[in-house]
Each structure stands twice: as structure tokens, then as C-alpha cells.
Amino acid sequence: MKRPYASAAALLAAAAVLLAGYLVVADRTSTPARPRPKPSPAPGATAAAGSWIISGRTLGRLLAADPTGRTTARSFDTPDAYVLTGDGNWAVPDGWRSTPTASFDSYTALESALTGNRLDPRIRAVLYDNEHWPQTPAAEQADPVRYDRMAADLVHRHHLLFIAAPATDLVEALRPGTASGAFDTFLKLGLAGEIARDADVLDLQAQGAEDNPTLFASFVAAATAQARRANPRIKVLAGLSTNPSGRAVGAAQIDRAARAVRSTVDGYWLNDPAASAACPGCTGPYPRTALDTLRGLGEEPREPAPAPAPTGSGTGTG
């Protein structure tokens, strides 16, 4: 005769097996949660620990110019560094923790890559770089909010992070004749806020004002405020460049602009462009300038030198 407690134990064991099997199936079939960038505990607290965007080509040149590689790794060997790669030349060094990011300047190209399963499976984020240039179709330039939202929705449906990088020169497509006051027009149109609603990261292409830290800081601060009102979880970066629109600038000048917004933003996009179809007027690369910029920003923050505020204009490329 079987003991009652033995039968009960058998029933409990069988129930445990069934429950374990259910949990395994549920885990395999559940939809992954939408990824989110980790919020910075203190925006811009330290440059090396902040977020960065960098192209694979720029990263490669930095590593070649960096004798030990430590300065470059300090900023970019981290999940908070978005390395633009996956276009046939994988740019993330082996063993690095950087976030591999695909970059598109056209929603049409982005849609084709995602729906056609042509994106490298190692990619974890997608950047949409819409500007007033031939690479972005006219229809997308004329309605950047709509196309950024479409891009964000498509990217999130593929469980990737979405980085919006609308250039300020898009205002020329929206309000022809306003290029000379692109920053002001960009703010008046509320583009930072509207585009930030569905994005995970927003890059403000303010590098055209690097020669004027006051103008640079005022635009970045106002656009960041817009973005965070619309999306409190948004991570905001500011664009920097060694040669915005082809004008070569030194590390000290870039440093002043970066420090002027260090307490406002979560990081930077470091551009060091060479002449190309996307930027025919670019005069770089200047890897030594870019490396010196990283070294300078790795120090303790200091007050930026004041500068007069001209009317100024925005730029996207570079």
C-alpha cells in the first residue's frame, strides 16, 4: 500500500515540471522589451563616462594616432558609445563594449535595410541623419517630424535603439530663406521637441557654432529643454567637429564649446570628416585635433571663455 505523503510528493514534482516547461516556452515566445539607453546620473558629468557618437572611420584614425590607445578606449570602449558601422567594414574593435550603430540619411534606405533583413545582426542601434542635402529625399526634408516618427516606429519594432540626428539646415526646406538664422528657426518650429518624443537619443547638430561658445550653448540649452519636456527619458548629445562646413578648428576651440554645454547634455557626437560626397567642402581628417579634444575633455571641467554672440547660422554636415 502506497503512503499518502508519497503520492502527494509525486503530484508536487509533476506540477513543478509542468510549470518549468511553461516558463521556458513563455520566455522563448515573449516579445523582447523595447531597449532604452541608460540614463546618465549627471548629464555631462565627465566626458569619458558620458555618451558618444563616432563614425568607424574616425575611430580607426583616432586609434592610429593614439600611441597607447588608452585615451580612445576610455571614451569609446563603453556601451554608451555609439559606433557607426556595419557598412561592409566592421569598425568596433574586438572585445570592445561599444554599441554597434547603423547610420542612414534616408528613411527609404533605412526601411529597405530593415524590412529586407539586410542589417548586420550585431547592430544594436540605428541613427537617422536627415539633412538638407541630396542624400535625404526632398519629401523627407519637407516633413522631418513625420519621417523621424516613422523611422523610430520601424526601428523600435525591430527592438533596436533609435537615434535622431536632424540637421538644423532642414529649416531651409521648411522655411526657405531662413538658413542664416537656422538655429532660431529650428527652435521656433519646435523640431527638437517633436522629434524627441519617439526617439531614445537625440543629437543636436550645433557644430556650426563652435567658434562662438555663447551661441553654441544657448542653442543647445534651448533645444535640450524642448526635447526633455517632450520626452523626459531622452538622452541628448551635442555635435562637435574638427572642421564644421570645412572650417578647420583647433582642439581648444572645440573644448570651449563642449564645456559650455557639459552640464546640459549627456555627451557628444565627435565628427572628423574628410572630403566626400556627403561633405565635399570638408578639409579633414584631423585625428590629432580629435585626440587632443578627448584628452582635454577628460580633465576636470573648467569655465568656458566668454564670447560675443553674433546672429550666427546653423549647419548640419561636418
C-alpha positions as CSV (number, residue, x, y, z in Angstrom):
1,M,0.0,0.0,0.0
2,K,1.4,3.4,-1.0
3,R,1.8,6.0,1.7
4,P,-0.4,9.1,1.2
5,Y,2.5,11.5,1.6
6,A,4.5,9.7,-1.2
7,S,1.6,10.3,-3.6
8,A,1.4,13.9,-2.7
9,A,5.1,14.4,-3.2
10,A,4.8,12.8,-6.7
11,L,2.0,15.2,-7.6
12,L,4.0,18.2,-6.5
13,A,7.0,17.0,-8.5
14,A,4.9,16.6,-11.6
15,A,3.4,20.1,-11.1
16,A,6.9,21.6,-10.8
17,V,8.0,20.0,-14.1
18,L,4.9,21.4,-15.9
19,L,5.4,24.9,-14.5
20,A,9.1,24.9,-15.5
21,G,8.2,23.8,-19.0
22,Y,5.6,26.6,-19.3
23,L,8.1,29.2,-18.2
24,V,10.7,28.1,-20.8
25,V,8.1,28.3,-23.6
26,A,6.9,31.7,-22.4
27,D,10.4,33.0,-22.3
28,R,11.1,31.9,-25.8
29,T,8.0,33.2,-27.3
30,S,7.6,36.5,-25.5
31,T,8.3,39.8,-27.3
32,P,11.6,41.5,-26.1
33,A,11.1,44.7,-24.3
34,R,12.0,47.9,-26.3
35,P,15.6,48.8,-25.5
36,R,16.4,52.0,-23.8
37,P,19.6,53.8,-23.3
38,K,20.8,54.0,-19.7
39,P,20.1,57.5,-18.3
40,S,23.1,59.4,-17.2
41,P,23.2,60.0,-13.5
42,A,24.5,63.5,-14.1
43,P,24.4,64.8,-17.7
44,G,27.9,65.7,-18.9
45,A,29.5,65.0,-15.5
46,T,32.6,63.5,-17.1
47,A,33.3,63.4,-20.8
48,A,34.9,59.9,-20.7
49,A,31.9,58.4,-18.9
50,G,29.3,60.3,-21.0
51,S,27.8,59.2,-24.2
52,W,29.4,59.5,-27.6
53,I,28.6,59.0,-31.3
54,I,31.6,58.4,-33.6
55,S,32.0,57.0,-37.1
56,G,34.0,53.9,-37.6
57,R,36.5,55.7,-39.8
58,T,37.0,58.4,-37.2
59,L,37.5,55.8,-34.5
60,G,40.1,54.0,-36.6
61,R,42.1,57.1,-37.3
62,L,42.0,58.0,-33.5
63,L,43.3,54.6,-32.6
64,A,46.1,55.0,-35.2
65,A,47.0,58.4,-33.7
66,D,46.8,57.3,-30.1
67,P,50.1,55.8,-29.0
68,T,48.7,53.6,-26.2
69,G,45.0,53.5,-27.3
70,R,44.0,54.4,-23.7
71,T,42.6,57.8,-24.5
72,T,40.4,56.5,-27.3
73,A,39.3,53.4,-25.3
74,R,38.4,55.5,-22.3
75,S,35.7,57.3,-24.3
76,F,34.6,54.6,-26.7
77,D,35.0,51.2,-25.1
78,T,31.7,51.5,-23.4
79,P,28.0,50.7,-24.2
80,D,27.4,54.4,-24.1
81,A,29.5,54.9,-27.2
82,Y,27.5,54.5,-30.5
83,V,30.0,53.5,-33.2
84,L,28.6,53.9,-36.7
85,T,29.5,50.7,-38.5
86,G,28.1,47.8,-40.5
87,D,28.5,49.2,-44.0
88,G,30.8,46.5,-45.2
89,N,33.7,47.4,-42.8
90,W,33.0,46.4,-39.2
91,A,34.5,49.2,-37.1
92,V,34.1,48.1,-33.5
93,P,37.4,46.7,-32.2
94,D,37.3,43.1,-31.0
95,G,36.4,42.8,-27.3
96,W,35.1,46.4,-27.1
97,R,31.7,47.1,-25.4
98,S,30.7,49.9,-27.8
99,T,27.1,49.9,-29.2
100,P,27.3,49.0,-33.0
101,T,25.1,51.5,-34.8
102,A,23.9,51.6,-38.4
103,S,23.5,55.1,-39.9
104,F,21.1,56.2,-42.6
105,D,20.5,59.6,-44.2
106,S,17.3,58.4,-45.9
107,Y,14.2,56.8,-44.4
108,T,13.7,54.9,-47.7
109,A,17.2,53.3,-47.3
110,L,16.5,52.5,-43.6
111,E,13.2,50.9,-44.4
112,S,14.7,48.8,-47.1
113,A,17.6,47.6,-44.9
114,L,15.3,46.6,-42.0
115,T,12.4,45.0,-44.0
116,G,14.8,43.3,-46.3
117,N,16.8,41.8,-43.3
118,R,20.0,43.3,-44.6
119,L,21.2,44.8,-41.4
120,D,24.1,43.2,-39.7
121,P,22.7,41.1,-36.8
122,R,25.3,42.7,-34.4
123,I,23.7,46.1,-34.9
124,R,22.0,47.4,-31.7
125,A,21.0,51.0,-32.7
126,V,20.0,52.9,-35.8
127,L,20.8,56.6,-36.5
128,Y,18.7,58.7,-38.9
129,D,20.8,61.6,-40.2
130,N,18.3,63.7,-42.2
131,E,19.7,66.9,-43.6
132,H,19.1,69.5,-46.3
133,W,21.3,67.7,-48.8
134,P,20.9,65.3,-51.8
135,Q,21.2,62.2,-49.7
136,T,17.9,62.9,-47.9
137,P,15.0,62.9,-50.3
138,A,13.1,66.2,-50.7
139,A,9.9,64.7,-49.2
140,E,11.7,63.7,-46.1
141,Q,13.3,67.1,-45.8
142,A,9.9,68.8,-46.1
143,D,8.3,66.7,-43.2
144,P,11.1,65.7,-40.8
145,V,8.8,65.2,-37.8
146,R,6.7,62.6,-39.7
147,Y,9.7,60.7,-41.1
148,D,11.5,60.7,-37.8
149,R,8.5,59.2,-36.2
150,M,8.1,56.6,-38.9
151,A,11.8,55.8,-38.5
152,A,11.5,55.5,-34.7
153,D,8.5,53.2,-35.0
154,L,10.2,50.9,-37.5
155,V,13.4,50.8,-35.6
156,H,11.6,50.0,-32.3
157,R,9.6,47.3,-34.0
158,H,12.9,45.6,-34.7
159,H,13.9,46.0,-31.0
160,L,16.7,48.5,-31.7
161,L,17.6,51.9,-30.2
162,F,16.6,54.9,-32.3
163,I,19.0,57.9,-32.6
164,A,17.5,61.0,-34.2
165,A,20.0,63.5,-35.7
166,P,18.1,66.1,-37.6
167,A,20.3,68.8,-39.0
168,T,19.4,72.4,-38.4
169,D,19.7,73.2,-42.1
170,L,16.4,71.3,-42.6
171,V,14.7,74.7,-41.9
172,E,15.8,75.7,-45.4
173,A,13.3,73.1,-46.7
174,L,10.6,74.1,-44.3
175,R,11.1,77.9,-44.3
176,P,13.2,78.8,-47.4
177,G,15.4,81.8,-46.9
178,T,15.9,81.2,-43.2
179,A,19.3,79.5,-43.4
180,S,21.1,82.5,-41.9
181,G,19.1,82.1,-38.7
182,A,18.8,78.3,-38.8
183,F,19.2,77.8,-35.0
184,D,16.4,80.3,-34.2
185,T,14.1,78.9,-36.8
186,F,14.8,75.3,-35.7
187,L,13.8,76.3,-32.1
188,K,10.7,78.3,-33.2
189,L,9.4,75.3,-35.2
190,G,9.8,73.1,-32.1
191,L,11.7,70.4,-34.1
192,A,13.8,69.2,-31.1
193,G,10.7,68.5,-29.0
194,E,8.6,67.0,-31.8
195,I,11.4,64.7,-32.9
196,A,12.4,63.7,-29.4
197,R,9.0,62.3,-28.5
198,D,9.7,58.9,-30.1
199,A,13.5,58.9,-30.0
200,D,15.8,57.2,-27.5
201,V,18.8,59.6,-28.3
202,L,18.8,63.0,-29.9
203,D,21.9,64.6,-31.4
204,L,21.8,68.3,-31.8
205,Q,23.9,69.3,-34.8
206,A,25.3,72.5,-33.3
207,Q,28.9,72.2,-34.5
208,G,28.5,75.1,-36.9
209,A,28.6,77.4,-33.8
210,E,31.8,76.0,-32.3
211,D,33.5,79.3,-32.9
212,N,31.0,81.0,-30.6
213,P,30.5,79.1,-27.3
214,T,27.8,81.5,-26.2
215,L,25.7,80.9,-29.3
216,F,26.5,77.2,-29.2
217,A,25.4,76.9,-25.5
218,S,22.3,78.9,-25.9
219,F,21.0,76.8,-28.8
220,V,21.9,73.5,-27.2
221,A,20.3,74.5,-23.9
222,A,17.1,75.7,-25.5
223,A,16.8,72.6,-27.8
224,T,17.7,70.2,-24.9
225,A,14.9,71.8,-22.8
226,Q,12.4,71.3,-25.7
227,A,13.5,67.7,-26.1
228,R,13.3,66.8,-22.4
229,R,9.9,68.5,-22.0
230,A,8.6,66.2,-24.7
231,N,10.4,63.1,-23.6
232,P,12.0,63.2,-20.1
233,R,13.9,59.9,-20.8
234,I,15.6,61.3,-23.9
235,K,19.4,61.2,-24.0
236,V,20.7,64.4,-25.6
237,L,24.1,64.8,-27.4
238,A,25.7,67.8,-28.9
239,G,27.6,67.7,-32.2
240,L,31.3,68.6,-32.3
241,S,33.6,68.8,-35.4
242,T,37.2,69.3,-36.3
243,N,36.1,71.1,-39.4
244,P,32.4,72.2,-39.5
245,S,31.5,73.0,-43.1
246,G,35.2,72.8,-44.0
247,R,36.5,75.4,-41.5
248,A,39.3,73.8,-39.6
249,V,39.2,74.5,-35.8
250,G,41.6,73.6,-33.0
251,A,41.1,71.4,-30.0
252,A,41.0,74.4,-27.7
253,Q,38.0,75.9,-29.7
254,I,36.1,72.6,-29.6
255,D,36.9,72.3,-25.9
256,R,35.4,75.7,-25.1
257,A,32.2,74.8,-27.0
258,A,31.9,71.4,-25.4
259,R,32.5,72.7,-21.9
260,A,29.9,75.4,-22.4
261,V,27.2,72.6,-22.6
262,R,28.8,70.0,-20.4
263,S,26.3,70.4,-17.6
264,T,23.4,70.4,-20.1
265,V,23.9,67.4,-22.4
266,D,24.6,63.7,-21.9
267,G,27.5,63.6,-24.3
268,Y,28.7,64.5,-27.8
269,W,29.0,63.4,-31.4
270,L,32.7,63.8,-32.4
271,N,33.0,64.4,-36.1
272,D,36.3,64.5,-38.0
273,P,35.1,64.4,-41.6
274,A,37.2,64.1,-44.7
275,A,36.1,65.4,-48.1
276,S,33.3,63.1,-49.5
277,A,30.1,63.2,-51.5
278,A,28.3,63.9,-48.2
279,C,30.7,66.8,-47.4
280,P,32.6,68.0,-50.5
281,G,33.8,71.1,-48.7
282,C,35.3,69.2,-45.7
283,T,39.0,69.6,-45.2
284,G,39.8,66.9,-42.7
285,P,40.6,64.5,-41.3
286,Y,42.4,66.0,-38.3
287,P,42.8,63.0,-36.0
288,R,45.3,64.8,-33.8
289,T,42.8,67.6,-33.1
290,A,40.1,65.0,-32.3
291,L,42.5,63.1,-30.0
292,D,43.5,66.4,-28.2
293,T,39.9,67.2,-27.8
294,L,39.3,63.8,-26.0
295,R,42.3,64.4,-23.8
296,G,41.1,67.9,-22.8
297,L,37.6,66.8,-22.0
298,G,38.9,64.1,-19.9
299,E,40.2,66.7,-17.4
300,E,38.1,68.4,-14.7
301,P,35.6,70.8,-16.2
302,R,36.5,74.5,-16.2
303,E,34.5,77.6,-17.1
304,P,34.4,78.3,-20.8
305,A,35.8,81.6,-22.1
306,P,33.0,84.1,-22.8
307,A,32.5,85.2,-26.4
308,P,30.2,87.8,-28.1
309,A,27.0,86.4,-29.7
310,P,26.6,87.2,-33.4
311,T,23.5,86.3,-35.3
312,G,25.2,83.1,-36.5
313,S,23.8,80.3,-38.6
314,G,23.4,76.6,-38.2
315,T,24.9,73.7,-40.2
316,G,24.4,70.1,-40.4
317,T,27.2,68.3,-42.3
318,G,30.6,68.1,-40.6
